[in-house]
Amino acid sequence: MAGLENRRPLGSRDTKWAARSAAALAARGVTPNAISQASMAAALVAGLAFAGTGWAHGIVAGALLILGALACQIRLLCNLFDGMVAVEGGQSAPDGPLWNEFPDRVSDLLIFAGAGIGAGCPALGLAAGALAVLTAYTRELGANIGLAPDFSGPMAKPQRMAVITIAALIAVFEPLFAAQGTVLTIALWIIAIGAAITSIRRAARIRAALLAR
């Protein structure tokens, strides 16, 4: 599991509710790796729910969108608690670094691929997922050559999840103002373009830091 210096800065980590929740999980013997693995399960639920909106209509489609939005937020909570249980709870494991990163890449692909299928634009969903993975790659590239991990945006993981969550909730009311799939399509374009910009920005910072050495 990542050390203190390599963790994404999150204000929620310093809240009482987060500290109490992480302590409760640790007290019940829930491991950081299990929490990380649960994040993939949440992402799978989100992806399947979003994909299902391509065939569902009315109340069912709305329920799937709400379920997808909720699962995206559960994924983020898992991402918050796995690190807290590992670091603050002192339960880090030798294979923690693998489970700290690998599930996030799987989760991005599951969520955005599912949203793409639901919106009728599977290629766009896969592109958004691939570009999300690229943002993480550039961050890890910098860290692997001795630079501080760059969590900058404009479309880092918290922003990606915020966009898709808000889009899903807006899409519940989509039949009132647009064709089905319109809102998710717009969200995927925002995520894809924003992730591309994020990757370029992080790569530029790596280059500048290397040239300054």
Disulfide bonds with the S-S distance in Angstrom:
none
